[in-house]
Structure formats: structure tokens, C-alpha cells
């Protein structure tokens, strides 16, 4: 199953971080899915709102520190590592500039980048909380 699940229904695009066993820590497939999906959803006239949420008991634990410590299975040159880091930062810019209402449906802890994205998705909007 995909690390990022996209569902569009009745004008609502829901992007679900799908790594509940890791508290939805950000993986390369999640980041790539957001880099590809958010601009596409922004340009889709059928999509009226974008919701970010997490599967299981957490919204997002931020970066996958365990994977980073283990090297993530990827060896990169300094230039490749810089490009990779910049692409991760690009997701935050895209979220901030998304021309559609964006909702962070927080279903549990949000830490690191997950906390930043929660803020970006709700900046300027009231934060609604439904018990968890």
C-alpha cells in the first residue's frame, strides 16, 4: 500500500499519510507524492479544498529519524543531498502558497515538519478540534 493515499470526492481532495506503524513519519514516497500531487490538485478546477491527515493515531511525526540514522538505504553526494533537502523544503512552500483552502485534519500528535505543515495548512484560519 502507498505511503500517501490520495482520494478525491465531491470536490474534496484528501491526502492521507499512510505509515501508522511509524506515526506517519515522512518517507521519500510521501514527500514525492506531495511534490507531485499538491501542484496538480491546485490546478484541478474540480478540487475545491485539500485536506491533509494521517492514518492511525498520529498526524505526522515529522522526518523519519530512524530511517535517517540508518542512512535511508540511499547514498548521496553532497550535491544530491542538497537537492533532496531543498525538495523537502519545497513542500512547505507549496502548502503555504496553495490557492485553495487547506485543512490539516489533526488526528493525533504532530511533530517536526508535521507540526509546521499543520500550521501552514491552518494559518489564517481557525483551528477546529474534534476530540481524540
N, C-alpha and C positions, 0 to 999 in steps of 0.2 A: 504494500500500500504506500501511497505517496506521502512524503513528509509535509506537503502543503496540499490541502484539499480545496478546490475552488467549486463553488456552487452558485449559479445564478438563477433566481426565481422571482418573478413579479418585480423586476427592476432592482432587486437587492442582490448584490454580489457579496458572498460570504467567503472569506479566506480563513481556513482553519489550520493552525499549526498542529501537525499530527505526529507528535513524538511524546505521548503522555508518559511513557516509561522514563523519559529524561526531562520531565516537566516542560516539554516543548522547547528545550534549548535549541538555539539556532544552528542549523546544519547548512552546508553548502546547497543542497537541493531546496531548502526553504528560501534561502537568500536569492538563489537564481530564479525560483518561482515568483518571488516578489518583484525582482528586477524586470522579469518578462511580463508578469501579469498586471501590475499596477498601471503602467502606461497604457496597456491595451484596454483595461477597464475604464480608465479615464477618458479614452477616446470612443468608447462604445455608447451611442446615444440611448440604447435600451437599458443601460445601467444607470440608476438614479442615486444610489448610495452604496458605499463599500463598508463592510463590517470585517474587522479582524477579531479572531477569537482563538482559543486554544482548546484542544481535546483534553479530556480528563480533568484533573483537579487544579491545573495551573494555566495561567495565560501564557507566560513565556519566562523562562529562567535566564534569558539573555544568551550570551555566547556559550557554546558547549565547551566549557573549560576542560573537562576530562578529555575530549577529543583533541583540543589544542595541546594539552600536555603530552598526549600520545603522538603528536605530530600530525594528526588527522589523516594519516596514511598518504599525505601528499608532501613531496619535496619541492620547494620553490626557490628560485633565485631571489635576490633582493628586489629586483625589478618586478618579478611576478608577484611577490608578497605585497609590494606596494600597490600594484594594480588590484589585487584581491581585496585589500583593505579599503581602497577607495570605492570599489564596487559595493562593499557593505555599507559604507557611509552614504552612498547614492540612494539607498532605500529610504533613509531618513529624509533626504531632500525631496524625493518623490512624494512621500507621505505628506510632508509639510505643504507642498505646492499642489496637491491633488485638487482638481477643480470641482470635486463632488463632495458632499457630506461624507465624513468618515467616522465610524463608530468603533471604539475599542470595547468589545463586549468582554469585560474582565470577569473571569470565572474562578479566579484564584490568584496566587502570587504573580507579581510582575517585577522582574529584577533586571538590572543592567540595561541592555538595549531594549528589552521588553518593556521596561518602565519608561524609557524615552519614547518608544512608539505609542505607549498608552497616552502619554502627554501630548504627542504630536497629533494623534487621532482625535483628541478631545479639546485641544487648545481653542479657546474662544467659545466653547460650547459647555453647557452644564454637564457635569459628570453624574450619570444616573447609576444608582447601585441597587441591584436586586440581591437579596441575601445569598450568601454562600458560606 
